[in-house]
Amino acid sequence: MERILFVFIAAVLASSWATAENTVPEASAPSHFNESYRGRSSAKDGGRTITSVQLTKYYLQRILALDQNGPGVNSVIELNPDAIRIAEQWMTCACAGKSSAPCTASRCLIKDNIDTGDRMQTSAGSLALVGRPALTDSTVAAKLRAGGAVILGKTNLSEWANFRSFESISGWSGRGGQTNNPYGINRNPCGSSSGSGAAASANFAVLALGSETDGSIVCPSNANGVVGIKPTVD
């Protein structure tokens, strides 16, 4: 079983079928929360409270502008169509005192081989698994949601977590195409969790999750300039 990883934005941590109406120019990509972290993004911005919906829209706009458009990092294989609705629900519950989770809890991305029991696919990057979403959340996804996190989408990966071939390409999947390194679009993002590492580096979320069998945390963290945390196996 692959180990779960948390990849945090450097100083801190779009669908492959983005439609024309969702195209956002690179010049309009927001950058105010770059190099942010959970404690900071959950608090205030220059003295004013940032709502859950505002923070969610910020990251979605940045993904659309820079991941599927602009330089084309191509780290996000699918956006969560319910992200804004979930953020609205959390804001209503948390800010009304009905939940202990903060109003602006973490925005996160999850590798496409980690189950989420929603409208998103869990395909491990393979077209063969598209069309049958997971019925329930994985343990880690369920715990994130319980803590108030909004899952923005799924990250691209080396198809089948690099078990497709002995000579598979890091960051490439049949469903998502080639993930690119934000530091140099023509550079190797490394490892099967390359989408999570690249997304973290490009400030597309507060944190991103991936998984590891051998080097899929260390390698993308190193290549994309982010901090990777690899827990032990219970």
Order of alpha helices (4+ residues) and beta strands (2+ residues): beta-alpha-beta-beta-alpha-beta-alpha-beta-alpha-beta-beta-beta-alpha-beta-alpha-beta
